[in-house]
Amino acid sequence: MNRLLVTLLAALTLSLGAQAREITDMAGRHVVIPDRIERVFGAAPPLNVLLHAVAPETMLGLSFPVPPEARPYFPERLRGLPVVGGVFGMGQQMNPESVLMQKPDVALAWKSPFIDQARIESAFARIGLPVVFVQLDTTAEWPAALRFTGRLLGHEAKAEEEARAVEQVLARVGKVVNAVPEAQRPRVYYAEGPDGLATDCHRSFHTEAIELAGGYNVFRCEPKDHMGMERVSIEQVLAFAPDIIIAQDRNFVASVGKDARWRGVKAVQAGRVLVVPRWPHNWIDRPPSIMRVLGIQWLANQFYPQAYPFELRRETREFYQRFLGVSLSDAEIDALFR
């Protein structure tokens, strides 16, 4: 540990000693944190989205840089934040000195059965930064995560409003989906990667939005690990006979209709290949986040347009304003789907 890191660690320790309180985090751990929290390090992309929704003014950095095309979808302050990485998920790996240079009061970490909690605790213990675990793998866990973070950071009213909005959407979509027998649900293939031949199991949290919206994920299996993106063959996709393809890669969507290998796929023949909006955070996956609340409504409308009407521009504009603090023009909303 070099001299700079030792100096920063000492300063952090002194500041923590001034006023402190003990909380129980969502992993059941007792954690001593500063009584007043002003600067927070989100240690993985889902935590950045959580902070963006609840207390963006506390964010001290991002897991990955904001590309030019994404800038209109971020509040001005967040666009200029440094990239400090994280300890799990997409984006660059955390540099302890870079994090401490931002003078954090606390770190938020991702609680998940697939994540080595002890390794993350050790990483932050080495730099003397208190770490609080938050559970938010599934959309159903987000209301509790919002309320917990609101209490932690002194934004209870805002977090409660957001949590109730999530619960209301889940109830509304669930009512429509529960009325449709599984055999009558659209068969959906989730295409990932530049060739569309990576996908995720129906039991994976990566594909949760498809199932919540009433789609039948044709890749029926248990996930092997947290990262997913399991390889399949074009022959498997043909046999899946999907009614709809949900794709992450825009180049794949643009070229799939011209690819002889894919022309025999039912969804391609029907022109039902949808690209997932991804700014400022992906609507359904990578990272799993509160954006799924908007994503499942968009998908439910695609799957059941009569049963679940959805005014795309209005609902998108209202969601971005409420949860993300940005006002979008019609052109900016339309650009999300290109």
PyMOL commands that set and color helices and strands:
alter all, ss='L'
color gray80, all
select helices_A, chain A and resi 3-18+45-54+56-58+68-73+76-79+96-101+117-125+139-153+156-178+182-184+205-212+234-240+250-258+266-269+292-303+312-324+330-335
alter helices_A, ss='H'
color red, helices_A
select strands_A, chain A and resi 20-24+30-34+40-42+106-111+131-135+187-191+198-199+216-217+230-231+244-247+273-275
alter strands_A, ss='S'
color yellow, strands_A
deselect
rebuild
show_as cartoon
